[in-house]
C-alpha cells in the first residue's frame, strides 16, 4: 500500500505554547498598489509568556515565528490591515489548549484550540488561504481569497 508524502513542511519546529493565555488574535490582509492580494495573509497570536507569534502557510510550508512587533502597516506599494479576531470572537483571555496541524489534499491546516470550545483554523489549500473561527461567542466567520 502506498502512502503519500506529507503535504505540510515545517520551516522550524512549532513552539510549545499550549497552556498560555491568549492576549490577542489578529488577522492580517495584504494589499498591493491598493488591490487586495490576500485577505487571510498572516495570523498573529499574542500569548502571555511567548509574546507575538506570526503564523502563515505558503506553498505547503508552515512558518511560525516569534516576532517583536507586527509587520509594518505600510511599505512602499504594500499595505496591510488587521482584523481583531480575538475581540470579535471573545478569544482574548482564553487559554490555548492545543495546536493541531493536518495535511489536507493540496494543502494543510493549523488549528488553534482555545478554552471554552473556541477554535481558529488557518487553512491553505490549492493556493487559497482561509481562516475560520468557531465558537468563542462570536458568529462563525470564514475569510478566503486566492493567492
DSSP file (Angstrom, degrees, kcal/mol; ACC not computed):
  #  RESIDUE AA STRUCTURE BP1 BP2  ACC     N-H-->O    O-->H-N    N-H-->O    O-->H-N    TCO  KAPPA ALPHA  PHI   PSI    X-CA   Y-CA   Z-CA
    1    1 A X              0   0    0      0, 0.0     2,-0.3     0, 0.0     0, 0.0   0.000 360.0 360.0 360.0 128.4    0.0    0.0    0.0
    2    2 A X        -     0   0    0      0, 0.0     2,-0.4     0, 0.0     0, 0.0  -0.626 360.0-156.4 -89.0 146.5    1.5    3.4   -1.0
    3    3 A X        -     0   0    0     -2,-0.3     2,-0.1     3,-0.0     3,-0.1  -0.983  17.9-123.0-123.7 132.2    1.3    6.3    1.3
    4    4 A X        -     0   0    0     -2,-0.4     3,-0.1     1,-0.1     2,-0.1  -0.408  32.2-106.9 -70.8 147.3    1.5    9.9    0.1
    5    5 A X        -     0   0    0      1,-0.1    -1,-0.1    -2,-0.1     0, 0.0  -0.414  48.6 -86.6 -67.7 149.5    4.3   12.1    1.5
    6    6 A X        -     0   0    0      1,-0.1    -1,-0.1    -2,-0.1    -3,-0.0  -0.276  31.1-148.2 -57.5 143.5    3.1   14.7    4.0
    7    7 A X  S    S+     0   0    0    100,-0.2     2,-0.4    -3,-0.1    -1,-0.1   0.805  75.7  73.4 -85.5 -30.8    2.0   17.9    2.3
    8    8 A X        -     0   0    0     99,-0.1     2,-0.4    53,-0.1    53,-0.2  -0.680  60.4-169.2 -88.3 138.0    3.0   20.3    5.1
    9    9 A X  E     -a   61   0A   0     51,-2.6    53,-3.4    -2,-0.4     2,-0.6  -0.969  16.2-137.9-121.1 140.5    6.6   21.1    5.7
   10   10 A X  E     -a   62   0A   0     -2,-0.4    53,-0.1    51,-0.2     3,-0.1  -0.884   4.6-157.8-105.3 119.0    7.7   22.9    8.9
   11   11 A X  S    S-     0   0    0     51,-2.1     2,-0.3    -2,-0.6    -1,-0.2   0.897  85.3  -1.4 -59.1 -40.2   10.4   25.6    8.4
   12   12 A X  S    S-     0   0    0     50,-0.4    -1,-0.2    -3,-0.1    52,-0.1  -0.937  97.5 -78.7-141.5 162.0   11.1   25.2   12.1
   13   13 A X        -     0   0    0     -2,-0.3     2,-0.1     1,-0.1    51,-0.1  -0.380  55.8-105.7 -61.0 140.4    9.7   23.1   14.9
   14   14 A X        -     0   0    0      1,-0.1    -1,-0.1    -2,-0.0    51,-0.1  -0.452  40.1-111.1 -67.7 140.9    6.4   24.6   16.2
   15   15 A X        -     0   0    0     -2,-0.1     2,-1.0     1,-0.1     3,-0.1  -0.320  23.7-111.9 -71.4 156.6    6.9   26.2   19.6
   16   16 A X        +     0   0    0      1,-0.2    -1,-0.1     2,-0.0    -2,-0.0  -0.802  58.8 143.9 -88.2 105.1    5.4   24.7   22.8
   17   17 A X    >   +     0   0    0     -2,-1.0     3,-1.8     3,-0.1    79,-0.3   0.365  19.1 128.6-125.9   0.0    2.7   27.3   23.6
   18   18 A X  T 3  S+     0   0    0      1,-0.2    79,-0.2    -3,-0.1     3,-0.1  -0.308  70.9  30.6 -62.9 144.9   -0.2   25.3   25.0
   19   19 A X  T 3  S+     0   0    0     77,-3.9    -1,-0.2     1,-0.3    78,-0.1   0.188  90.1 124.4  91.7 -15.1   -1.5   26.5   28.3
   20   20 A X    <   -     0   0    0     -3,-1.8    76,-2.9    76,-0.3     2,-0.4  -0.443  66.1-111.8 -77.0 152.4   -0.6   30.1   27.7
   21   21 A X  B     -G   95   0B   0     74,-0.2    27,-2.5    -2,-0.1     2,-0.4  -0.687  27.6-125.4 -85.3 134.5   -3.2   32.8   27.9
   22   22 A X  E     +B   47   0A   0     72,-3.6    71,-3.8    -2,-0.4    25,-0.2  -0.650  28.9 175.4 -80.0 128.3   -4.2   34.5   24.6
   23   23 A X  E     -     0   0A   0     23,-3.5     2,-0.3    -2,-0.4    24,-0.2   0.677  67.3  -3.6-102.4 -25.8   -3.9   38.2   24.7
   24   24 A X  E     -B   46   0A   0     22,-1.3    22,-2.9    67,-0.1     2,-0.4  -0.954  46.9-162.0-166.4 145.2   -4.8   38.9   21.1
   25   25 A X  E     +B   45   0A   0     -2,-0.3    61,-2.3    20,-0.2    60,-1.0  -0.969  22.9 178.0-131.1 116.8   -5.6   37.2   17.7
   26   26 A X  E     -BC  44  84A   0     18,-2.6    18,-3.2    -2,-0.4     2,-0.5  -0.952  19.6-149.4-123.0 139.1   -5.2   39.4   14.7
   27   27 A X  E     -BC  43  83A   0     56,-2.6    56,-2.4    -2,-0.4     2,-0.5  -0.933  16.2-149.2-107.5 125.7   -5.7   38.5   11.0
   28   28 A X  E     -BC  42  82A   0     14,-3.2    13,-2.1    -2,-0.5    14,-1.2  -0.807   6.6-161.3 -98.9 130.8   -3.6   40.4    8.5
   29   29 A X  E     - C   0  81A   0     52,-2.6    52,-1.6    -2,-0.5     2,-0.4  -0.831  12.6-141.5-103.9 149.4   -4.8   41.2    5.0
   30   30 A X  E     -BC  38  80A   0      8,-2.5     7,-3.1    -2,-0.3     8,-1.7  -0.947  16.6-175.4-118.5 130.0   -2.3   42.2    2.3
   31   31 A X  E     -BC  36  79A   0     48,-3.2    48,-2.4    -2,-0.4     2,-0.4  -0.936   8.7-161.1-120.1 145.2   -2.8   44.8   -0.4
   32   32 A X  E >  S-BC  35  78A   0      3,-2.6     3,-2.1    -2,-0.4    46,-0.2  -0.987  79.1 -17.0-127.9 122.1   -0.5   45.7   -3.3
   33   33 A X  T 3  S-     0   0    0     44,-2.9    45,-0.1    -2,-0.4    -1,-0.1   0.868 129.7 -52.4  50.2  41.2   -1.0   49.0   -5.0
   34   34 A X  T 3  S+     0   0    0     43,-0.4     2,-0.4     1,-0.2    -1,-0.3   0.371 114.9 114.3  82.6  -4.5   -4.4   49.3   -3.5
   35   35 A X  E <  S-B   32   0A   0     -3,-2.1    -3,-2.6     1,-0.0     2,-0.3  -0.847  73.0-112.8-103.6 134.8   -5.6   45.9   -4.7
   36   36 A X  E     +B   31   0A   0     -2,-0.4    -5,-0.3    -5,-0.2     3,-0.1  -0.473  37.0 171.8 -64.8 125.0   -6.4   43.1   -2.2
   37   37 A X  E    S-     0   0A   0     -7,-3.1     2,-0.3    -2,-0.3    -6,-0.2   0.809  70.6  -0.8 -98.7 -46.6   -3.9   40.3   -2.6
   38   38 A X  E >   -B   30   0A   0     -8,-1.7    -8,-2.5     1,-0.1     3,-0.6  -0.871  48.9-168.1-153.9 112.2   -4.8   38.1    0.3
   39   39 A X  E 3  S+     0   0A   0     -2,-0.3     2,-0.3     1,-0.3     3,-0.2   0.752  96.9  42.1 -72.4 -24.6   -7.5   38.7    2.9
   40   40 A X  E 3  S+     0   0A   0     89,-0.2    -1,-0.3     1,-0.1   -11,-0.2  -0.583  75.8 137.9-119.9  66.7   -6.1   35.9    5.1
   41   41 A X  E <   +     0   0A   0    -13,-2.1     2,-0.3    -3,-0.6    16,-0.2   0.950  68.0   0.0 -79.7 -53.8   -2.4   36.6    4.7
   42   42 A X  E     -B   28   0A   0    -14,-1.2   -14,-3.2    -3,-0.2     2,-0.5  -0.992  57.5-143.0-141.7 144.0   -0.9   36.1    8.3
   43   43 A X  E     -BD  27  55A   0     12,-2.9    12,-2.6    -2,-0.3     2,-0.5  -0.954  17.2-160.1-107.9 124.1   -2.4   35.2   11.6
   44   44 A X  E     -BD  26  54A   0    -18,-3.2   -18,-2.6    -2,-0.5     2,-0.4  -0.894   7.6-173.9-104.8 133.6   -0.8   37.0   14.6
   45   45 A X  E     -BD  25  53A   0      8,-2.3     8,-2.5    -2,-0.5     2,-0.6  -0.991   9.5-158.3-128.3 121.7   -1.3   35.5   18.0
   46   46 A X  E     -BD  24  52A   0    -22,-2.9   -23,-3.5    -2,-0.4   -22,-1.3  -0.909  15.5-168.6-103.6 121.8   -0.1   37.3   21.2
   47   47 A X  E  >  -BD  22  51A   0      4,-2.2     4,-1.7    -2,-0.6   -25,-0.2  -0.806  30.0-119.4-112.1 151.0    0.5   35.0   24.1
   48   48 A X  T  4 S+     0   0    0    -27,-2.5   -26,-0.1    -2,-0.3    -1,-0.1   0.827 109.4  19.1 -58.2 -37.6    1.1   35.9   27.8
   49   49 A X  T  4 S+     0   0    0    -28,-0.2    -1,-0.2     2,-0.1   -32,-0.0   0.785 129.2  43.0-104.2 -35.2    4.5   34.3   28.0
   50   50 A X  T  4 S-     0   0    0      1,-0.3    -2,-0.2   -33,-0.1     2,-0.1   0.586  90.4-150.5 -93.0 -11.4    5.7   33.9   24.4
   51   51 A X  E  <  +D   47   0A   0     -4,-1.7    -4,-2.2    15,-0.1    -1,-0.3  -0.417  55.4   5.4  76.4-152.8    4.7   37.3   23.0
   52   52 A X  E     -DE  46  67A   0     15,-0.6    15,-2.0    -6,-0.2     2,-0.4  -0.471  62.0-166.3 -73.1 133.0    3.8   37.8   19.4
   53   53 A X  E     -DE  45  66A   0     -8,-2.5    -8,-2.3    13,-0.2     2,-0.5  -0.981   6.9-154.5-118.1 129.7    3.6   34.8   17.1
   54   54 A X  E     -DE  44  65A   0     11,-3.4    11,-2.5    -2,-0.4     2,-0.4  -0.933  19.2-177.8-107.7 120.3    3.5   35.2   13.3
   55   55 A X  E     +DE  43  64A   0    -12,-2.6   -12,-2.9    -2,-0.5     2,-0.3  -0.967  13.9 138.4-127.0 129.0    1.8   32.2   11.6
   56   56 A X  E     - E   0  63A   0      7,-2.2     7,-3.2    -2,-0.4     2,-0.4  -0.980  36.0-136.6-158.6 163.1    1.2   31.6    7.9
   57   57 A X  E     + E   0  62A   0     -2,-0.3     2,-0.4   -16,-0.2     5,-0.2  -0.989  23.5 174.8-123.2 129.2    1.4   28.8    5.3
   58   58 A X  E >   - E   0  61A   0      3,-2.3     3,-1.9    -2,-0.4    -2,-0.0  -0.982  68.9 -14.7-139.0 125.7    2.9   29.4    1.9
   59   59 A X  T 3  S-     0   0    0     -2,-0.4     3,-0.1     1,-0.3    -1,-0.1   0.856 128.8 -52.0  52.7  39.8    3.5   26.7   -0.8
   60   60 A X  T 3  S+     0   0    0      1,-0.2   -51,-2.6    46,-0.1     2,-0.5   0.529 112.5 120.5  78.7   6.0    3.0   24.0    1.8
   61   61 A X  E <   -aE   9  58A   0     -3,-1.9    -3,-2.3   -53,-0.2     2,-0.5  -0.910  56.2-142.3-107.3 127.4    5.5   25.4    4.2
   62   62 A X  E     -aE  10  57A   0    -53,-3.4   -51,-2.1    -2,-0.5     2,-0.6  -0.766  14.3-166.7 -87.7 124.3    4.3   26.3    7.7
   63   63 A X  E     + E   0  56A   0     -7,-3.2    -7,-2.2    -2,-0.5     2,-0.4  -0.961  14.8 166.4-111.7 116.2    6.0   29.5    9.0
   64   64 A X  E     + E   0  55A   0     -2,-0.6     2,-0.4    -9,-0.2    -9,-0.2  -0.948  13.2 166.7-131.8 110.0    5.6   30.0   12.8
   65   65 A X  E     - E   0  54A   0    -11,-2.5   -11,-3.4    -2,-0.4     2,-0.5  -0.956  37.8-127.5-129.4 142.5    7.9   32.7   14.2
   66   66 A X  E     - E   0  53A   0     -2,-0.4     2,-0.3   -13,-0.2   -13,-0.2  -0.782  38.7-174.1 -81.4 129.1    8.1   34.6   17.4
   67   67 A X  E     - E   0  52A   0    -15,-2.0   -15,-0.6    -2,-0.5     3,-0.1  -0.903  32.9-135.4-127.7 154.7    8.4   38.3   16.4
   68   68 A X  S    S-     0   0    0     -2,-0.3     2,-0.3     1,-0.1   -16,-0.2   0.892  86.5  -0.6 -73.4 -41.2    8.9   41.5   18.4
   69   69 A X  S    S-     0   0    0    -17,-0.1    -1,-0.1     1,-0.0     3,-0.1  -0.866  84.2 -84.7-142.1 171.7    6.2   43.5   16.7
   70   70 A X        -     0   0    0     -2,-0.3     3,-0.1     1,-0.2    -1,-0.0  -0.327  62.0 -78.6 -73.2 163.7    3.6   43.2   14.0
   71   71 A X        -     0   0    0      1,-0.1    -1,-0.2     2,-0.1     2,-0.1  -0.292  59.3 -89.9 -60.2 148.6    4.5   43.8   10.3
   72   72 A X        -     0   0    0      1,-0.1    -1,-0.1    -3,-0.1     3,-0.1  -0.414  33.8-135.9 -60.1 131.1    4.8   47.4    9.3
   73   73 A X  S    S+     0   0    0      1,-0.2     7,-2.7    -2,-0.1     2,-0.4   0.795  86.4  31.9 -65.3 -27.8    1.4   48.6    8.1
   74   74 A X  E     +F   79   0A   0      5,-0.2     2,-0.3     3,-0.0     5,-0.2  -0.992  58.2 168.0-135.5 129.4    2.7   50.4    5.1
   75   75 A X  E >   -F   78   0A   0      3,-2.8     3,-3.3    -2,-0.4     2,-0.3  -0.822  61.9 -77.1-140.9  98.4    5.7   49.6    2.9
   76   76 A X  T 3  S-     0   0    0     -2,-0.3    -1,-0.1     1,-0.3   -43,-0.0  -0.266 120.2  -2.1  51.3-105.7    6.0   51.5   -0.4
   77   77 A X  T 3  S+     0   0    0     -2,-0.3   -44,-2.9    -3,-0.1   -43,-0.4   0.591 121.3  85.1 -91.2 -11.9    3.5   49.7   -2.6
   78   78 A X  E <   -CF  32  75A   0     -3,-3.3    -3,-2.8   -46,-0.2     2,-0.3  -0.701  54.6-177.7 -94.3 143.7    2.4   47.1    0.0
   79   79 A X  E     -CF  31  74A   0    -48,-2.4   -48,-3.2    -2,-0.3     2,-0.4  -0.997   6.5-162.0-139.9 141.4   -0.2   47.8    2.6
   80   80 A X  E     -C   30   0A   0     -7,-2.7     2,-0.3    -2,-0.3   -50,-0.2  -0.967   2.7-168.6-126.7 140.9   -1.5   45.6    5.4
   81   81 A X  E     -C   29   0A   0    -52,-1.6   -52,-2.6    -2,-0.4     2,-0.4  -0.894  12.6-141.8-121.7 157.7   -4.7   45.8    7.5
   82   82 A X  E     -C   28   0A   0     -2,-0.3     2,-0.5   -54,-0.2   -54,-0.2  -0.962   5.2-159.7-123.6 138.3   -5.6   44.0   10.7
   83   83 A X  E     -C   27   0A   0    -56,-2.4   -56,-2.6    -2,-0.4     2,-1.5  -0.972  22.8-132.5-112.1 128.1   -8.9   42.5   11.8
   84   84 A X  E  >  +C   26   0A   0     -2,-0.5     4,-1.9   -58,-0.2   -58,-0.2  -0.624  33.9 167.3 -84.8  87.8   -9.1   41.8   15.6
   85   85 A X  H  > S+     0   0    0     -2,-1.5     4,-1.9   -60,-1.0     6,-0.3   0.823  72.3  62.3 -69.2 -31.6  -10.5   38.3   15.7
   86   86 A X  H  4>S+     0   0    0    -61,-2.3     5,-2.7     1,-0.2     6,-0.9   0.926 110.2  37.6 -60.8 -46.8   -9.7   38.0   19.4
   87   87 A X  H >45S+     0   0    0    -62,-0.3     3,-0.9     3,-0.2    -1,-0.2   0.909 116.1  52.7 -70.8 -42.8  -12.1   40.8   20.3
   88   88 A X  H 3<5S+     0   0    0     -4,-1.9    51,-0.2     1,-0.2    -2,-0.2   0.787 121.5  31.2 -65.1 -27.7  -14.8   39.9   17.7
   89   89 A X  T 3<5S-     0   0    0     -4,-1.9    49,-0.4    -5,-0.1    -1,-0.2   0.143 108.4-113.5-120.7  19.1  -14.9   36.3   18.9
   90   90 A X  T < 5S+     0   0    0     -3,-0.9    -3,-0.2    -4,-0.2    -4,-0.1   0.870  73.3 133.5  53.1  44.3  -14.2   36.7   22.6
   91   91 A X    > < +     0   0    0     -5,-2.7     3,-2.1    -6,-0.3   -69,-0.3   0.726  34.3 103.9 -93.0 -26.1  -10.8   34.8   22.4
   92   92 A X  T 3  S+     0   0    0     -6,-0.9   -69,-0.2     1,-0.3     3,-0.1  -0.353  87.5  20.8 -60.7 131.4   -8.7   37.3   24.4
   93   93 A X  T 3  S+     0   0    0    -71,-3.8    -1,-0.3     1,-0.4     2,-0.1   0.240  96.3 120.1  93.7 -12.9   -8.1   36.0   27.8
   94   94 A X    <   -     0   0    0     -3,-2.1   -72,-3.6   -72,-0.1    -1,-0.4  -0.474  66.4-112.0 -81.3 156.4   -8.7   32.3   26.9
   95   95 A X  B     -G   21   0B   0    -74,-0.3    20,-2.4    -2,-0.1     2,-0.8  -0.676  22.6-121.8 -86.2 141.7   -6.1   29.6   27.3
   96   96 A X  E     -H  114   0C   0    -76,-2.9   -77,-3.9    -2,-0.3   -76,-0.3  -0.775  32.3-178.7 -81.2 112.9   -4.6   28.0   24.2
   97   97 A X  E     -     0   0C   0     16,-2.6     2,-0.3    -2,-0.8    17,-0.2   0.867  56.8 -10.9 -85.2 -40.6   -5.4   24.3   24.8
   98   98 A X  E     -H  113   0C   0     15,-1.6    15,-2.8   -80,-0.1     2,-0.5  -0.995  46.8-142.7-159.4 155.4   -3.8   22.7   21.8
   99   99 A X  E     -H  112   0C   0     -2,-0.3     2,-0.4    13,-0.2    13,-0.2  -0.993  25.8-174.8-122.4 120.7   -2.2   23.3   18.4
  100  100 A X  E     -H  111   0C   0     11,-2.6    11,-3.4    -2,-0.5     2,-0.4  -0.958   6.8-167.0-120.5 132.0   -3.1   20.8   15.7
  101  101 A X  E     -H  110   0C   0     -2,-0.4     2,-0.4     9,-0.2     9,-0.2  -0.904   9.4-176.0-114.4 149.1   -1.7   20.6   12.2
  102  102 A X  E     -H  109   0C   0      7,-2.2     7,-2.1    -2,-0.4     2,-0.3  -0.998  25.0-128.8-146.3 138.4   -3.1   18.5    9.5
  103  103 A X  E     -H  108   0C   0     -2,-0.4     2,-0.3     5,-0.2     5,-0.3  -0.688  31.5-174.2 -79.4 138.8   -2.2   17.6    5.9
  104  104 A X  E >   -H  107   0C   0      3,-2.6     3,-2.2    -2,-0.3     2,-0.2  -0.898  41.7 -76.8-127.2 158.0   -5.1   18.1    3.5
  105  105 A X  T 3  S-     0   0    0     -2,-0.3     3,-0.1     1,-0.3    21,-0.1  -0.410 121.0  -0.3 -55.5 124.1   -5.5   17.3   -0.1
  106  106 A X  T 3  S+     0   0    0      1,-0.2    20,-2.6    -2,-0.2    21,-0.4   0.752 139.6   1.8  65.5  28.4   -3.5   20.0   -1.9
  107  107 A X  E <  S-HI 104 125C   0     -3,-2.2    -3,-2.6    18,-0.2     2,-0.3  -0.986  71.4-108.0 166.9-152.4   -2.6   21.8    1.3
  108  108 A X  E     -HI 103 124C   0     16,-2.3    16,-3.0    -2,-0.3     2,-0.3  -0.958  13.8-134.8-165.5 179.2   -2.7   21.9    5.1
  109  109 A X  E     -HI 102 123C   0     -7,-2.1    -7,-2.2    -2,-0.3     2,-0.5  -0.997   4.2-151.9-150.3 146.0   -4.2   23.5    8.2
  110  110 A X  E     -HI 101 122C   0     12,-2.4    12,-3.1    -2,-0.3     2,-0.5  -0.993  18.3-163.6-116.8 127.3   -3.2   24.8   11.6
  111  111 A X  E     -HI 100 121C   0    -11,-3.4   -11,-2.6    -2,-0.5     2,-0.7  -0.959   5.2-160.1-115.7 124.0   -6.0   24.6   14.2
  112  112 A X  E     -HI  99 120C   0      8,-3.0     8,-2.3    -2,-0.5     2,-0.5  -0.910  11.6-159.2-101.5 114.2   -5.6   26.7   17.4
  113  113 A X  E     -HI  98 119C   0    -15,-2.8   -16,-2.6    -2,-0.7   -15,-1.6  -0.844  10.4-170.1-100.6 126.1   -7.9   25.2   20.1
  114  114 A X  E >>  -HI  96 118C   0      4,-3.2     4,-1.1    -2,-0.5     3,-0.6  -0.731  32.6 -87.3-112.0 159.1   -8.8   27.6   23.0
  115  115 A X  T 34 S+     0   0    0    -20,-2.4     3,-0.3    -2,-0.3    -1,-0.1  -0.265 111.0  43.7 -57.9 152.5  -10.6   27.0   26.3
  116  116 A X  T 34 S-     0   0    0      1,-0.2    20,-0.6   -22,-0.0    -1,-0.2   0.728 130.5 -75.0  79.7  22.5  -14.4   27.3   26.0
  117  117 A X  T <4 S+     0   0    0     -3,-0.6     2,-0.4     1,-0.2    -1,-0.2   0.825  88.0 147.1  59.7  36.1  -14.6   25.2   22.8
  118  118 A X  E  <  -I  114   0C   0     -4,-1.1    -4,-3.2    -3,-0.3     2,-0.4  -0.815  23.8-174.2-101.1 145.2  -13.3   28.0   20.6
  119  119 A X  E     -IJ 113 134C   0     15,-2.7    15,-2.9    -2,-0.4     2,-0.5  -0.999  18.0-163.1-143.3 135.7  -11.2   27.2   17.5
  120  120 A X  E     -IJ 112 133C   0     -8,-2.3    -8,-3.0    -2,-0.4     2,-0.5  -0.982  15.9-165.3-116.1 118.6   -9.3   29.3   14.9
  121  121 A X  E     -IJ 111 132C   0     11,-3.0    11,-2.2    -2,-0.5     2,-0.6  -0.913   8.4-167.3-108.0 126.0   -8.4   27.3   11.8
  122  122 A X  E     -IJ 110 131C   0    -12,-3.1   -12,-2.4    -2,-0.5     2,-0.4  -0.941  19.6-178.4-111.3 108.4   -5.8   28.7    9.3
  123  123 A X  E     -IJ 109 130C   0      7,-3.3     7,-2.6    -2,-0.6     2,-0.4  -0.878  19.2-171.4-116.5 138.6   -6.1   26.6    6.2
  124  124 A X  E     +IJ 108 129C   0    -16,-3.0   -16,-2.3    -2,-0.4     2,-0.4  -0.939  21.6 156.8-129.5 109.1   -4.1   26.8    3.0
  125  125 A X  E >   -IJ 107 128C   0      3,-2.0     3,-1.8    -2,-0.4   -18,-0.2  -0.999  65.4  -7.7-137.2 133.1   -5.5   24.6    0.1
  126  126 A X  T 3  S-     0   0    0    -20,-2.6    -1,-0.1    -2,-0.4   -19,-0.1   0.859 130.0 -51.5  51.9  41.7   -5.0   25.0   -3.7
  127  127 A X  T 3  S+     0   0    0    -21,-0.4    20,-1.6     1,-0.2     2,-0.4   0.612 114.0 117.7  75.9  10.8   -3.2   28.4   -3.3
  128  128 A X  E <   -JK 125 146C   0     -3,-1.8    -3,-2.0    18,-0.2     2,-0.4  -0.935  51.8-151.2-115.6 134.4   -6.0   29.8   -1.1
  129  129 A X  E     +JK 124 145C   0     16,-1.3    16,-1.4    -2,-0.4     2,-0.3  -0.840  20.7 175.9 -99.6 140.7   -5.7   31.0    2.5
  130  130 A X  E     -JK 123 144C   0     -7,-2.6    -7,-3.3    -2,-0.4     2,-0.4  -0.995  16.8-162.4-147.2 137.2   -8.7   30.7    4.7
  131  131 A X  E     -JK 122 143C   0     12,-1.4    12,-1.8    -2,-0.3     2,-0.4  -0.986   9.1-174.5-120.8 130.9   -9.4   31.4    8.4
  132  132 A X  E     -JK 121 142C   0    -11,-2.2   -11,-3.0    -2,-0.4     2,-0.5  -0.992   7.5-161.3-125.4 130.2  -12.4   30.1   10.2
  133  133 A X  E     -JK 120 141C   0      8,-1.6     8,-1.0    -2,-0.4     2,-0.4  -0.950  11.5-175.3-111.2 126.8  -13.3   31.0   13.7
  134  134 A X  E     -J  119   0C   0    -15,-2.9   -15,-2.7    -2,-0.5     5,-0.1  -0.958  51.6  -9.4-123.5 141.2  -15.7   28.7   15.5
  135  135 A X  S >  S+     0   0    0     -2,-0.4     3,-0.7   -17,-0.2   -17,-0.2  -0.239  72.4 117.2  70.7-165.6  -17.2   29.2   19.0
  136  136 A X  T 3  S-     0   0    0    -20,-0.6    -1,-0.1     1,-0.2     3,-0.1   0.482  99.6 -74.8  85.2   1.8  -15.8   31.9   21.2
  137  137 A X  T 3  S+     0   0    0      1,-0.4    -1,-0.2   -46,-0.0     2,-0.2   0.315 107.8  91.1  95.5 -10.5  -19.0   33.9   21.5
  138  138 A X  S <  S-     0   0    0     -3,-0.7    -1,-0.4   -49,-0.4    -3,-0.2  -0.598  86.5 -82.6-108.9 175.5  -19.0   35.5   18.0
  139  139 A X        -     0   0    0    -51,-0.2     2,-0.1    -2,-0.2    -6,-0.1  -0.475  53.6 -96.1 -73.7 148.8  -20.5   34.3   14.8
  140  140 A X        -     0   0    0     -2,-0.1     2,-0.4    -8,-0.1    -6,-0.2  -0.441  49.7-170.5 -62.5 137.7  -18.6   31.8   12.7
  141  141 A X  E     -K  133   0C   0     -8,-1.0    -8,-1.6    -2,-0.1     2,-0.4  -0.999  13.4-167.1-138.3 134.5  -16.6   33.7   10.1
  142  142 A X  E     -K  132   0C   0     -2,-0.4     2,-0.4   -10,-0.2   -10,-0.2  -0.978   0.8-168.9-122.8 136.3  -14.6   32.4    7.1
  143  143 A X  E     +K  131   0C   0    -12,-1.8   -12,-1.4    -2,-0.4     2,-0.4  -0.990  15.5 166.8-122.9 130.7  -12.2   34.5    5.1
  144  144 A X  E     +K  130   0C   0     -2,-0.4     2,-0.3   -14,-0.2   -14,-0.2  -0.992   5.7 157.8-148.6 135.2  -10.9   33.2    1.8
  145  145 A X  E     -K  129   0C   0    -16,-1.4   -16,-1.3    -2,-0.4     2,-0.2  -0.983  38.3-107.6-149.2 158.0   -9.0   34.6   -1.2
  146  146 A X  E      K  128   0C   0     -2,-0.3   -18,-0.2   -18,-0.2  -107,-0.1  -0.547 360.0 360.0 -82.6 152.2   -6.8   33.3   -4.0
  147  147 A X              0   0    0    -20,-1.6    -1,-0.1    -2,-0.2   -19,-0.1   0.444 360.0 360.0 -81.8 360.0   -3.1   34.0   -4.0
